[in-house]
Amino acid sequence: MTEIALFGTSADPPTAGHQAILKWLSEHFDRVAVWASDNPFKSHQTGLEHRAMMLDLLIRDIYPPRENIYLRQDFSDRRSLFSVEKAKRVWGDRSNYTLVIGSDLVGQIRRWYRVGDLLEQVKILVIPRPGYPIDPEDLRQLEALGARCSIADLNAPPVSSTDYREKGDNEAVTPPVRDYIYREKLYA
């Protein structure tokens, strides 16, 4: 059975951390679908079209190139359940789907739209993020809702989109993304 990782991310902007996550996912899954999305619990500075373009640049900058990472902006939706349904229309029900979330979202996911329906269709893979420890009680509550959770053994770089937006941390983004940001005059 095909193992598919579904990674919707705010990517405002996409960082070197996102790139490390994509590399790791590509080594552990048959297919990795990634897209920029609006999180209903966050505000976003830059439109989806720019964030999708920057994700594309981030993917193309991965070395060596990975043939199993797909930018699937058509999967983007404010509701993860609908993103999963879109993925299933493309790749069918005979695949195993894993929804990838950052550790900052573990406590939030219980409030997501039709979370029970979502958790019936996907496994949850939590990506540890510096500054966002995983609360075991949050995991227990998710599992009580029917979630099948695992935690990635990944140490992503300690960078964040927020650090870039608020502090201008140029180490947070890759050179192609930084060039795009300057060219398009984003995050001024």
MARBA-3410 file (N, C-alpha, C, O; in Angstrom, 1 decimal):
188
0.8,-1.2,0.0,0.0,0.0,0.0,0.9,1.2,0.0,1.9,1.3,0.7 ~ 0.5,2.2,-0.8,1.2,3.5,-0.9,1.1,4.3,0.4,0.0,4.5,0.9 ~ 2.2,4.8,0.9,2.2,5.7,2.1,2.3,7.1,1.6,3.3,7.5,1.0 ~ 1.3,7.9,2.0,1.3,9.3,1.5,1.3,10.3,2.7,0.4,10.2,3.6 ~ 2.2,11.2,2.7,2.2,12.3,3.7,1.6,13.5,3.2,1.8,13.9,2.0
0.7,14.1,3.9,-0.1,15.3,3.5,0.4,16.4,4.5,0.2,16.4,5.7 ~ 1.0,17.4,3.9,1.6,18.5,4.7,1.1,19.9,4.2,1.7,20.5,3.4 ~ 0.0,20.3,4.8,-0.5,21.6,4.5,0.2,22.5,5.5,0.2,22.2,6.7 ~ 0.7,23.7,5.1,1.4,24.6,6.0,1.1,26.0,5.6,0.8,26.4,4.5 ~ 1.2,26.8,6.7,1.0,28.3,6.4,2.1,28.8,5.5,1.8,29.6,4.6
3.3,28.4,5.8,4.4,28.8,4.9,4.5,30.3,4.7,4.5,30.7,3.5 ~ 4.5,31.1,5.7,4.4,32.5,5.6,5.6,33.2,6.2,5.4,33.9,7.3 ~ 6.8,33.1,5.6,7.2,32.4,4.4,7.6,30.9,4.8,7.9,30.6,5.9 ~ 7.8,30.1,3.7,8.4,28.8,4.0,9.9,28.9,4.4,10.6,29.8,3.8 ~ 10.3,28.1,5.3,11.7,28.3,5.9,12.6,27.1,5.6,12.1,26.1,5.0
13.8,27.2,6.0,14.7,26.1,6.0,14.2,24.9,6.8,14.5,23.8,6.5 ~ 13.4,25.2,7.8,12.8,24.2,8.6,11.8,23.4,7.8,11.7,22.2,7.9 ~ 11.0,24.1,7.0,10.0,23.4,6.1,10.8,22.5,5.1,10.4,21.4,4.9 ~ 11.9,23.0,4.6,12.7,22.2,3.7,13.3,20.9,4.4,13.2,19.9,3.8 ~ 13.7,21.1,5.6,14.2,19.9,6.3,13.1,18.9,6.6,13.3,17.7,6.4
11.9,19.4,6.9,10.8,18.5,7.1,10.5,17.7,5.8,10.2,16.5,5.8 ~ 10.4,18.5,4.6,10.1,17.8,3.3,11.2,16.8,3.0,10.8,15.7,2.5 ~ 12.4,17.1,3.2,13.5,16.1,3.0,13.2,14.8,3.8,13.3,13.7,3.3 ~ 13.0,15.0,5.1,12.7,13.9,6.0,11.5,13.1,5.5,11.5,11.8,5.5 ~ 10.4,13.8,5.2,9.2,13.1,4.8,9.5,12.3,3.5,9.0,11.2,3.3
10.3,12.9,2.6,10.5,12.2,1.3,11.3,10.9,1.5,11.3,10.0,0.7 ~ 12.0,10.8,2.6,12.8,9.6,3.0,11.9,8.5,3.7,12.3,7.3,3.7 ~ 10.8,8.9,4.2,9.9,8.0,5.0,8.6,7.7,4.3,7.9,6.8,4.8 ~ 8.2,8.3,3.3,6.9,8.1,2.6,7.1,7.9,1.1,8.1,8.4,0.5 ~ 6.2,7.2,0.5,6.2,7.0,-1.0,6.0,8.3,-1.7,6.6,8.6,-2.7
5.0,9.1,-1.2,4.7,10.4,-1.8,4.5,11.4,-0.7,4.0,11.1,0.4 ~ 4.9,12.6,-1.0,4.7,13.8,0.0,4.0,14.9,-0.8,4.5,15.4,-1.8 ~ 2.8,15.2,-0.3,2.1,16.3,-0.9,2.2,17.5,0.0,1.9,17.4,1.2 ~ 2.5,18.6,-0.5,2.7,19.8,0.3,1.9,21.0,-0.4,1.9,21.1,-1.6 ~ 1.3,21.9,0.4,0.6,23.0,-0.1,0.6,24.1,0.9,0.7,23.9,2.1
0.5,25.3,0.5,0.3,26.5,1.3,-1.2,26.6,1.6,-2.0,26.5,0.7 ~ -1.5,26.8,2.9,-2.9,27.0,3.2,-3.1,28.1,4.3,-2.2,28.5,4.9 ~ -4.4,28.5,4.4,-4.7,29.4,5.5,-5.2,28.7,6.6,-6.1,27.9,6.5 ~ -4.6,28.9,7.8,-5.0,28.3,9.0,-6.1,29.2,9.6,-5.8,30.4,9.9 ~ -7.3,28.7,9.9,-8.3,29.6,10.5,-8.0,30.1,11.8,-8.6,31.1,12.3
-7.0,29.6,12.5,-6.6,30.0,13.8,-5.4,31.0,13.8,-4.9,31.5,14.8 ~ -4.9,31.4,12.6,-3.8,32.3,12.4,-4.2,33.4,11.5,-5.1,33.3,10.7 ~ -3.4,34.5,11.5,-3.5,35.5,10.5,-2.3,35.4,9.6,-1.2,35.0,10.0 ~ -2.5,35.8,8.3,-1.4,35.6,7.4,-1.1,36.9,6.7,-2.0,37.7,6.5 ~ 0.2,37.1,6.5,0.7,38.4,5.9,0.7,38.4,4.4,0.5,39.4,3.8
0.9,37.2,3.8,1.1,37.1,2.4,0.1,36.2,1.8,-0.3,35.2,2.4 ~ -0.4,36.6,0.6,-1.4,35.8,-0.1,-0.9,34.3,-0.5,0.3,34.1,-0.6 ~ -1.9,33.5,-0.6,-1.6,32.1,-0.9,-0.7,31.9,-2.2,0.1,31.0,-2.2 ~ -1.0,32.7,-3.2,-0.2,32.6,-4.5,1.3,32.8,-4.2,2.1,32.1,-4.8 ~ 1.6,33.8,-3.4,3.0,34.0,-3.1,3.6,32.9,-2.3,4.7,32.4,-2.5
2.9,32.4,-1.3,3.3,31.3,-0.4,3.5,30.0,-1.2,4.5,29.3,-1.0 ~ 2.6,29.8,-2.2,2.8,28.6,-3.0,4.0,28.7,-3.9,4.7,27.7,-4.1 ~ 4.2,29.9,-4.5,5.4,30.1,-5.3,6.7,29.9,-4.5,7.7,29.3,-5.0 ~ 6.7,30.4,-3.3,7.9,30.2,-2.4,8.1,28.7,-2.0,9.2,28.2,-2.0 ~ 7.0,28.0,-1.8,7.1,26.5,-1.6,7.7,25.8,-2.8,8.5,24.9,-2.6
7.3,26.2,-4.0,7.8,25.6,-5.2,9.3,25.8,-5.3,10.1,24.9,-5.6 ~ 9.8,27.1,-5.0,11.2,27.4,-5.0,11.9,26.5,-3.9,13.0,26.1,-4.2 ~ 11.3,26.4,-2.8,11.9,25.6,-1.7,12.1,24.1,-2.1,13.2,23.6,-1.8 ~ 11.1,23.6,-2.7,11.2,22.2,-3.2,12.3,22.0,-4.3,13.0,21.1,-4.2 ~ 12.3,23.0,-5.2,13.3,22.9,-6.3,14.7,23.0,-5.8,15.7,22.6,-6.5
14.9,23.6,-4.6,16.2,23.9,-4.0,16.7,22.7,-3.2,17.8,22.7,-2.7 ~ 15.9,21.6,-3.1,16.3,20.5,-2.3,17.3,19.7,-3.1,17.2,19.4,-4.3 ~ 18.5,19.4,-2.5,19.5,18.6,-3.1,19.9,17.4,-2.3,20.1,17.6,-1.1 ~ 20.0,16.2,-2.8,19.7,15.9,-4.2,18.2,16.0,-4.4,17.4,15.9,-3.5 ~ 17.7,16.3,-5.7,16.3,16.4,-5.9,15.5,15.2,-5.5,16.0,14.1,-5.6
14.3,15.4,-5.0,13.4,14.3,-4.6,12.3,14.3,-5.6,11.5,15.2,-5.8 ~ 12.1,13.1,-6.2,11.0,12.9,-7.2,9.7,12.6,-6.5,8.7,12.5,-7.2 ~ 9.6,12.4,-5.2,8.4,12.1,-4.6,7.7,13.2,-3.8,6.8,12.9,-3.0 ~ 8.2,14.4,-4.0,7.6,15.6,-3.3,6.8,16.3,-4.4,7.3,16.7,-5.4 ~ 5.5,16.5,-4.0,4.6,17.2,-5.0,4.0,18.4,-4.4,3.4,18.4,-3.3
4.2,19.6,-5.0,3.4,20.8,-4.6,2.0,20.6,-5.2,1.8,20.6,-6.4 ~ 1.1,20.5,-4.3,-0.3,20.2,-4.6,-1.2,21.4,-4.1,-2.0,21.2,-3.1 ~ -1.0,22.5,-4.7,-1.8,23.7,-4.2,-3.3,23.5,-4.3,-4.1,24.1,-3.6 ~ -3.7,22.6,-5.3,-5.1,22.3,-5.4,-5.7,21.5,-4.2,-6.9,21.5,-4.1 ~ -4.8,21.0,-3.3,-5.3,20.4,-2.0,-5.6,21.5,-0.9,-6.1,21.1,0.1
-5.2,22.7,-1.2,-5.3,23.7,-0.1,-6.7,24.0,0.2,-7.6,24.2,-0.6 ~ -7.0,24.0,1.5,-8.3,24.4,2.0,-8.1,24.8,3.5,-7.2,24.3,4.2 ~ -9.0,25.6,4.0,-8.9,26.0,5.4,-9.3,24.9,6.3,-9.0,24.9,7.5 ~ -9.9,23.9,5.8,-10.3,22.7,6.6,-9.5,21.5,6.1,-9.5,21.1,4.9 ~ -8.7,20.9,7.0,-7.9,19.7,6.6,-8.7,18.6,6.1,-8.2,17.8,5.2
-9.9,18.4,6.6,-10.7,17.3,6.1,-10.9,17.4,4.6,-10.9,16.4,3.9 ~ -11.2,18.6,4.1,-11.4,18.8,2.7,-10.1,18.6,1.9,-10.1,18.1,0.8 ~ -9.0,18.9,2.5,-7.7,18.6,1.8,-7.5,17.1,1.7,-7.0,16.7,0.6 ~ -7.8,16.4,2.7,-7.7,14.9,2.7,-8.6,14.4,1.6,-8.2,13.5,0.8 ~ -9.8,14.9,1.5,-10.8,14.4,0.5,-10.3,14.7,-0.9,-10.4,13.9,-1.8
-9.6,15.8,-1.1,-9.0,16.2,-2.4,-7.9,15.2,-2.7,-7.8,14.7,-3.9 ~ -7.1,14.9,-1.8,-6.0,13.9,-2.0,-6.5,12.5,-2.4,-6.0,11.9,-3.2 ~ -7.6,12.2,-1.7,-8.2,10.8,-2.0,-8.8,10.8,-3.4,-8.8,9.7,-4.0 ~ -9.3,11.9,-3.9,-9.8,12.0,-5.3,-8.7,11.8,-6.3,-8.9,11.2,-7.4 ~ -7.5,12.2,-5.9,-6.3,12.0,-6.8,-5.7,10.6,-6.7,-5.4,10.0,-7.7
-5.5,10.2,-5.4,-4.7,9.0,-5.2,-5.5,7.8,-4.7,-5.0,6.7,-4.5 ~ -6.8,8.0,-4.5,-7.7,6.9,-4.1,-7.7,6.5,-2.7,-6.9,7.0,-1.9 ~ -8.6,5.6,-2.3,-8.7,5.1,-1.0,-7.8,4.0,-0.6,-7.7,3.5,0.5 ~ -7.1,3.4,-1.6,-6.2,2.3,-1.3,-4.8,2.7,-0.8,-3.9,1.9,-0.7 ~ -4.6,3.9,-0.5,-3.4,4.4,0.1,-3.6,4.7,1.6,-4.7,4.9,2.1
-2.5,4.7,2.3,-2.5,5.2,3.7,-2.1,6.6,3.8,-1.0,7.0,3.2 ~ -2.9,7.4,4.4,-2.7,8.9,4.5,-2.2,9.3,5.9,-2.8,8.8,6.9 ~ -1.2,10.1,5.9,-0.7,10.6,7.2,-0.7,12.1,7.1,-0.1,12.7,6.2 ~ -1.4,12.8,8.0,-1.5,14.2,8.1,-0.3,14.7,8.9,-0.2,14.3,10.1 ~ 0.5,15.6,8.4,1.7,16.1,9.1,1.4,17.4,9.7,0.9,18.3,9.1
1.6,17.5,11.1,1.4,18.8,11.8,2.6,19.1,12.6,3.3,18.2,13.1 ~ 2.8,20.4,12.9,3.8,20.8,13.8,3.4,20.6,15.2,2.2,20.6,15.5 ~ 4.3,20.5,16.1,4.0,20.3,17.6,3.2,21.5,18.1,2.5,21.3,19.1 ~ 3.3,22.6,17.5,2.5,23.8,17.9,1.0,23.6,17.7,0.2,24.3,18.3 ~ 0.6,22.6,16.9,-0.8,22.4,16.6,-1.4,21.2,17.3,-2.7,21.0,17.3
-0.7,20.5,18.1,-1.2,19.3,18.8,-2.3,19.7,19.7,-3.3,18.9,19.8 ~ -2.2,20.7,20.5,-3.3,21.1,21.4,-4.5,21.7,20.6,-5.6,21.8,21.2 ~ -4.3,22.2,19.4,-5.3,22.9,18.6,-6.2,21.9,17.8,-7.4,22.2,17.6 ~ -5.6,20.8,17.4,-6.3,19.9,16.4,-7.7,19.4,16.9,-8.6,19.2,16.1 ~ -7.8,19.3,18.2,-9.1,18.8,18.8,-10.3,19.8,18.4,-11.4,19.4,18.5
-10.0,21.1,18.1,-11.0,22.1,17.8,-11.2,22.2,16.3,-12.0,23.0,15.8 ~ -10.5,21.4,15.5,-10.6,21.5,14.0,-12.0,21.0,13.6,-12.7,20.2,14.3 ~ -12.4,21.5,12.4,-13.6,21.1,11.8,-13.8,19.6,11.6,-12.9,19.0,11.0 ~ -14.8,19.0,12.2,-15.2,17.6,12.0,-13.9,16.7,12.3,-13.6,15.8,11.5 ~ -13.3,17.0,13.4,-12.0,16.3,13.7,-12.2,14.8,13.8,-11.3,14.0,13.4
-13.3,14.3,14.2,-13.6,12.8,14.3,-13.5,12.2,12.9,-12.9,11.2,12.7 ~ -14.2,12.9,11.9,-14.1,12.4,10.5,-12.7,12.4,10.0,-12.3,11.5,9.3 ~ -12.0,13.5,10.3,-10.6,13.6,9.8,-9.8,12.5,10.4,-9.0,11.8,9.7 ~ -9.9,12.2,11.7,-9.0,11.2,12.3,-9.3,9.8,11.9,-8.5,8.9,12.0 ~ -10.5,9.6,11.4,-10.9,8.3,10.8,-10.1,8.0,9.5,-9.9,6.8,9.2
-9.7,9.0,8.8,-9.1,8.9,7.5,-7.6,9.0,7.4,-7.0,8.6,6.5 ~ -7.0,9.5,8.5,-5.6,9.8,8.5,-4.9,9.4,9.8,-5.6,9.3,10.8 ~ -3.6,9.0,9.7,-2.8,9.0,10.9,-2.3,10.4,11.1,-2.3,11.2,10.1 ~ -1.8,10.7,12.2,-1.2,12.0,12.5,0.3,11.8,12.8,0.7,11.0,13.7 ~ 1.1,12.6,12.1,2.5,12.6,12.4,2.9,14.0,12.9,2.6,15.0,12.2
3.4,14.1,14.1,3.7,15.3,14.8,5.2,15.6,14.5,6.1,14.7,14.8 ~ 5.5,16.8,14.0,6.9,17.2,13.8,7.3,18.1,15.0,6.7,19.2,15.2 ~ 8.3,17.7,15.7,8.7,18.5,16.9,9.2,19.9,16.4,9.9,20.0,15.4 ~ 8.8,20.9,17.1,9.3,22.3,16.7,9.9,22.9,18.0,9.4,22.8,19.1 ~ 11.1,23.5,17.8,11.7,24.1,18.9,10.8,25.2,19.5,10.2,26.0,18.8
10.7,25.2,20.9,9.8,26.1,21.6,8.4,25.7,21.7,7.6,26.3,22.4 ~ 8.1,24.5,21.2,6.7,24.0,21.3,6.8,22.5,21.7,6.6,21.6,20.9 ~ 7.0,22.3,23.0,7.1,20.9,23.5,5.7,20.2,23.3,4.7,20.8,23.3 ~ 5.8,18.9,23.1,4.6,18.1,22.9,4.1,17.7,24.3,4.8,17.0,25.1 ~ 2.9,18.1,24.6,2.3,17.8,25.9,1.7,16.4,25.8,0.8,16.2,25.0
2.1,15.5,26.6,1.6,14.1,26.6,0.1,14.0,26.8,-0.6,13.2,26.2 ~ -0.5,15.0,27.6,-1.9,15.0,27.8,-2.7,15.4,26.5,-3.7,14.8,26.2 ~ -2.1,16.3,25.7,-2.7,16.6,24.4,-2.7,15.4,23.5,-3.7,15.1,22.8 ~ -1.6,14.6,23.5,-1.6,13.4,22.7,-2.7,12.4,23.2,-3.4,11.8,22.4 ~ -2.8,12.2,24.5,-3.8,11.3,25.1,-5.2,11.7,24.7,-6.0,10.9,24.3
-5.4,13.0,24.7,-6.8,13.5,24.3,-7.1,13.2,22.9,-8.2,12.9,22.5 ~ -6.0,13.4,22.0,-6.2,13.1,20.6,-6.5,11.6,20.4,-7.4,11.3,19.6 ~ -5.7,10.8,21.1,-5.9,9.4,20.9,-7.3,8.9,21.5,-7.9,8.0,20.9 ~ -7.8,9.6,22.5,-9.1,9.3,23.0,-10.2,9.7,21.9,-11.3,9.1,21.9 ~ -9.9,10.6,21.0,-10.8,10.9,19.9,-10.6,9.9,18.7,-11.3,10.0,17.7
-9.7,9.0,18.8,-9.4,8.0,17.8,-8.2,8.3,16.9,-8.0,7.5,16.0 ~ -7.4,9.2,17.3,-6.2,9.5,16.5,-5.2,8.4,16.7,-5.0,7.9,17.8 ~ -4.5,8.2,15.6,-3.3,7.3,15.6,-2.1,8.2,15.4,-1.8,8.6,14.2 ~ -1.4,8.5,16.5,-0.4,9.5,16.5,1.0,8.9,16.5,1.2,7.9,17.2 ~ 1.9,9.5,15.9,3.4,9.2,16.0,4.1,10.6,16.0,3.6,11.6,15.5
5.3,10.5,16.5,6.2,11.7,16.5,7.4,11.5,15.7,8.1,10.4,15.8 ~ 7.7,12.4,14.8,8.9,12.2,13.9,10.2,12.3,14.6,10.3,13.2,15.5 ~ 11.1,11.5,14.3,12.4,11.6,14.9,13.3,12.5,14.0,14.3,12.1,13.4 ~ 12.9,13.7,14.1,13.5,14.8,13.2,13.9,16.0,14.1,13.1,16.4,14.9 ~ 15.1,16.5,13.9,15.5,17.7,14.5,15.7,18.8,13.5,16.7,19.0,12.9
14.6,19.4,13.2,14.5,20.5,12.2,15.3,21.7,12.7,15.4,21.9,13.9 ~ 15.8,22.5,11.8,16.6,23.7,12.3,15.7,24.6,13.1,14.4,24.7,12.9 ~ 16.2,25.3,14.1,15.4,26.1,15.0,15.1,27.4,14.4,15.5,28.5,14.9 ~ 14.3,27.4,13.3,13.9,28.6,12.6,12.4,28.6,12.5,11.8,27.5,12.5 ~ 11.8,29.8,12.3,10.4,29.8,12.1,10.0,31.0,11.2,10.8,31.9,11.0
8.8,30.8,10.6,8.3,31.9,9.7,8.1,33.2,10.6,8.4,34.3,10.1 ~ 7.7,33.0,11.8,7.4,34.2,12.7,8.8,34.9,12.9,8.8,36.1,12.9 ~ 9.8,34.2,13.2,11.1,34.8,13.4,11.5,35.6,12.1,12.1,36.7,12.3 ~ 11.3,35.1,10.9,11.6,35.8,9.7,10.7,37.1,9.7,11.3,38.2,9.4 ~ 9.4,37.0,9.9,8.5,38.1,9.7,8.8,39.2,10.8,8.8,40.4,10.5
9.1,38.8,12.0,9.2,39.7,13.1,10.7,40.2,13.3,10.9,41.4,13.7 ~ 11.7,39.4,13.0,13.0,39.8,13.3,13.9,39.9,12.0,15.1,40.3,12.1 ~ 13.4,39.5,10.9,14.1,39.5,9.6,15.3,38.5,9.6,16.3,38.8,9.0 ~ 15.1,37.4,10.3,16.2,36.4,10.4,16.4,35.7,9.0,15.7,34.8,8.6 ~ 17.4,36.2,8.3,17.7,35.7,7.0,18.2,34.3,7.0,18.1,33.6,5.9
18.6,33.7,8.1,19.0,32.3,8.2,17.8,31.4,8.1,17.9,30.2,7.9 ~ 16.6,32.0,8.4,15.4,31.2,8.5,15.0,30.7,7.1,14.4,29.6,7.0 ~ 15.3,31.5,6.1,14.8,31.1,4.7,16.0,30.7,3.8,17.1,31.1,4.0 ~ 15.7,30.0,2.8,16.7,29.5,1.8,16.9,30.7,0.8,16.1,31.5,0.7 ~ 18.1,30.7,0.2,18.4,31.8,-0.7,17.3,32.0,-1.8,17.0,33.1,-2.1
16.8,30.9,-2.5,15.8,31.2,-3.5,14.5,31.9,-2.9,13.9,32.7,-3.6 ~ 14.1,31.5,-1.7,13.0,32.1,-1.1,13.3,33.5,-0.7,12.5,34.4,-0.9 ~ 14.5,33.8,-0.2,14.9,35.1,0.2,14.9,36.0,-1.0,14.4,37.2,-1.0 ~ 15.4,35.5,-2.2,15.4,36.3,-3.4,14.0,36.7,-3.9,13.8,37.8,-4.3 ~ 13.1,35.7,-3.8,11.7,35.9,-4.2,11.1,37.0,-3.3,10.4,37.9,-3.8
11.3,36.9,-2.0,10.8,37.9,-1.0,11.3,39.3,-1.4,10.5,40.2,-1.4 ~ 12.6,39.4,-1.7,13.1,40.7,-2.0,12.5,41.2,-3.3,12.1,42.4,-3.5 ~ 12.5,40.3,-4.3,12.0,40.7,-5.7,10.5,41.2,-5.6,10.2,42.1,-6.3 ~ 9.7,40.5,-4.8,8.3,40.8,-4.7,7.9,41.8,-3.6,6.8,42.1,-3.5 ~ 9.0,42.2,-2.9,8.8,43.2,-1.8,7.8,42.7,-0.8,6.9,43.5,-0.4
8.0,41.5,-0.3,7.1,40.9,0.7,7.8,41.1,2.1,9.0,41.3,2.2 ~ 7.0,41.1,3.1,7.4,41.2,4.5,8.3,42.5,4.8,9.2,42.4,5.5 ~ 7.9,43.6,4.2,8.6,44.8,4.4,8.5,45.3,5.8,9.1,46.3,6.1
END
